[in-house]
Amino acid sequence: MCVKRVWNKHSILKWGVMRRCDRDEARLIAQICKQLNRTEFQVRKLAKKLEDHFGERAARALRLVEEGAVKRCLFKPSGRVIWEVKGRKATYQVMSKTNYCSCDDYYFRVMNSSKQLCYHIIAQRVAAALGRFRDVEYADKDYGKITRKWKKSIR
């Protein structure tokens, strides 16, 4: 049995006990971001709560948000969205609905189930909740050109 932090409806962090150490990071980040949307906390006030669960990944993610490293690419007229997060080594594609990132950490830690989220996904989710990202619009005809750079890195 392990102890996990959970949110209650009054936004107070309290302890809950879970069986089999089931750490559902994707659900936790969704809850935190939902709370951000409702109460508009500043990043600094939220940092401690994120770091309690996500550790160094939260610190890196919050640094990216503060540096403006998160970009939302909007394709017109289809409305397709791709998120880009500029990490230490490169710019990575993040697909928020599927919790996917094109970084190495995703492949080595998330795919082998040692973690559920890399810090780029955490940065994207927090930036979206706070509205702290850049919007860049592209024509639908440019979609292939924009996504080609990530396709090369998978091969």
C-alpha positions as CSV (number, residue, x, y, z in Angstrom):
1,M,0.0,0.0,0.0
2,C,1.3,3.5,-0.8
3,V,0.1,7.0,-0.1
4,K,-0.9,9.3,-2.9
5,R,-2.1,12.9,-2.8
6,V,-5.5,13.7,-4.2
7,W,-7.5,16.9,-4.7
8,N,-10.9,17.4,-2.9
9,K,-13.6,19.7,-4.1
10,H,-12.4,22.5,-1.9
11,S,-9.0,22.6,-3.5
12,I,-7.2,21.4,-0.4
13,L,-4.5,18.9,-0.9
14,K,-5.1,15.9,1.4
15,W,-3.8,12.4,1.7
16,G,-5.6,9.4,0.3
17,V,-4.5,5.7,0.4
18,M,-4.3,3.7,-2.8
19,R,-3.7,0.1,-3.5
20,R,-0.8,-1.2,-5.7
21,C,0.8,2.3,-5.8
22,D,-1.4,3.3,-8.8
23,R,0.0,6.7,-9.7
24,D,-2.2,8.1,-12.4
25,E,-0.2,11.1,-13.4
26,A,-2.3,12.0,-16.4
27,R,-5.4,12.2,-14.2
28,L,-3.5,14.3,-11.6
29,I,-2.2,16.8,-14.1
30,A,-5.8,17.1,-15.5
31,Q,-7.1,17.8,-12.1
32,I,-4.5,20.4,-11.3
33,C,-5.0,22.2,-14.7
34,K,-8.8,22.1,-14.2
35,Q,-8.3,23.9,-10.9
36,L,-6.0,26.4,-12.6
37,N,-8.8,27.2,-15.0
38,R,-11.3,27.8,-12.2
39,T,-9.2,29.8,-9.8
40,E,-6.4,31.3,-12.0
41,F,-3.5,30.5,-9.6
42,Q,-0.2,31.9,-10.6
43,V,2.6,29.4,-11.6
44,R,4.6,30.2,-8.4
45,K,1.7,29.3,-6.1
46,L,1.1,26.0,-7.9
47,A,4.8,25.1,-8.1
48,K,5.0,23.4,-4.7
49,K,1.9,21.2,-5.4
50,L,3.3,20.1,-8.8
51,E,6.8,19.5,-7.4
52,D,5.4,17.4,-4.6
53,H,4.1,14.8,-7.1
54,F,6.2,15.3,-10.2
55,G,9.5,16.3,-8.6
56,E,12.2,17.6,-11.0
57,R,9.9,17.2,-14.0
58,A,7.6,19.9,-12.5
59,A,10.5,22.3,-12.0
60,R,11.6,21.8,-15.6
61,A,8.1,22.2,-16.9
62,L,7.4,25.4,-15.0
63,R,10.7,26.8,-16.2
64,L,9.6,26.1,-19.8
65,V,6.2,27.8,-19.2
66,E,7.9,30.9,-17.6
67,E,10.4,31.1,-20.5
68,G,7.5,31.0,-23.1
69,A,8.7,27.7,-24.6
70,V,5.2,26.5,-25.3
71,K,3.6,27.2,-28.7
72,R,0.2,26.2,-30.1
73,C,0.1,25.7,-33.8
74,L,-3.4,26.3,-35.2
75,F,-4.2,25.1,-38.8
76,K,-6.9,27.0,-40.7
77,P,-9.6,26.3,-41.8
78,S,-9.6,22.7,-40.4
79,G,-8.9,23.8,-36.8
80,R,-6.2,21.1,-36.2
81,V,-3.9,21.9,-33.3
82,I,-0.4,20.8,-32.7
83,W,1.6,21.9,-29.6
84,E,5.3,22.5,-29.7
85,V,7.5,22.6,-26.6
86,K,11.0,23.8,-26.8
87,G,13.1,21.6,-24.5
88,R,16.8,21.6,-23.7
89,K,17.9,19.7,-26.9
90,A,15.2,20.4,-29.4
91,T,11.6,21.4,-30.1
92,Y,9.1,18.5,-29.5
93,Q,5.6,17.8,-30.6
94,V,3.1,17.3,-27.9
95,M,-0.4,15.8,-28.5
96,S,-2.3,16.8,-25.5
97,K,-5.4,14.6,-26.0
98,T,-3.2,11.5,-26.0
99,N,-0.5,12.6,-23.7
100,Y,2.1,12.0,-26.4
101,C,5.5,13.7,-26.8
102,S,8.2,13.2,-29.4
103,C,11.1,13.5,-26.9
104,D,13.5,10.7,-25.9
105,D,12.2,10.8,-22.3
106,Y,8.8,9.8,-23.5
107,Y,10.2,6.8,-25.4
108,F,12.6,5.6,-22.6
109,R,10.5,6.3,-19.5
110,V,6.9,6.7,-20.5
111,M,6.8,3.8,-23.1
112,N,8.4,1.4,-20.6
113,S,5.9,2.5,-17.9
114,S,8.3,4.0,-15.4
115,K,6.5,7.4,-15.8
116,Q,3.3,8.5,-17.4
117,L,4.3,12.0,-18.4
118,C,7.5,13.7,-19.5
119,Y,8.1,17.3,-18.5
120,H,7.2,18.6,-21.9
121,I,3.7,17.2,-21.6
122,I,3.4,18.7,-18.1
123,A,4.6,22.1,-19.4
124,Q,2.0,22.0,-22.2
125,R,-0.8,21.2,-19.9
126,V,0.1,23.9,-17.4
127,A,0.7,26.5,-20.1
128,A,-2.7,25.7,-21.7
129,A,-4.5,26.0,-18.3
130,L,-2.8,29.3,-17.6
131,G,-3.1,30.7,-21.1
132,R,0.7,31.1,-21.1
133,F,1.6,30.0,-24.7
134,R,2.1,31.6,-28.1
135,D,-0.5,31.0,-30.8
136,V,0.9,30.6,-34.4
137,E,-1.5,30.2,-37.3
138,Y,-0.8,28.2,-40.4
139,A,-2.7,27.3,-43.5
140,D,-3.8,23.6,-43.7
141,K,-1.6,23.2,-46.7
142,D,1.5,23.7,-44.4
143,Y,0.5,20.8,-42.1
144,G,2.8,18.3,-43.8
145,K,5.8,20.7,-43.8
146,I,5.4,21.5,-40.1
147,T,5.0,17.9,-39.0
148,R,7.7,16.5,-41.3
149,K,10.4,17.5,-38.8
150,W,9.0,15.2,-36.1
151,K,8.5,12.3,-38.6
152,K,12.2,12.4,-39.3
153,S,13.1,12.0,-35.7
154,I,11.0,8.8,-35.3
155,R,12.7,7.0,-38.2
